Amino acid sequence: MSDAPFKNPGWAGNTGEFDLTEDEVRGDDFVGSRPSGGGHPSVSATYPYMLAEKNPDTPLFEGAYKERFEKILTRYPTKQAALLPALALAQEIRGYVSPQSMDRVAELLELSSAYVRGVTTFYTMYNKAPVGRHLVQVCTNISCNLCGAEDVLAAFLRYTDTELGEMSEDGNFTVIEAECLAACGFPTCVQINSRYYENVTPAEVPKIIERLKAGAAGGDV
Ligand code: FES
């Protein structure tokens, strides 16, 4: 893996008692892909992001996904209780949870469409629109805000050439604001896909963007 472009040890970086590299600490091996048959036999992915090139017209819960969907149902006393992992699986397949996906999940779980839409729109981990390969979530809550999060957010928007929530033309980036990411001791905290970047300053943003672009082009992320 490549070296980090800046010093950002985080909560358990190699300045702590563990002899780990930053990449090992942040664990990015699985980012961006998951076999259709899943990993653990009975769970659904819970990734808060998906790739821009996912096909939103892919049939839901067919083939290997049908098997995973059925396994998910076995873990709950009623099929209605499987709503959250079913939505997560729909997002994994199609890249986001469209109104059509919500309706299909509602039909399969024998819930009303309104109920499913209420749940889906409550949770920010379900994307209601396609997002870029790198979903950049900048915490602008109180600790981060006091330490300059607004400037970090502005820098991400400037260097990705996007508006808030918009996908960049190359499909690489979507930048959004996040509420507290529970890393308040390391402001500004930015979550990019599953990885946390801590103590981020505006000056580091171009380097982070370049690193992510290199990853999208086939290099290490
Ligand atoms: S306020 Fe930013 S991580 Fe908590």
Residues whose N, C-alpha, C, O or C-beta is under 5 A from the ligand:
A	BS01	FES	C139 N141 I142 S143 C144 C180 L181 A182 A183 C184 C189
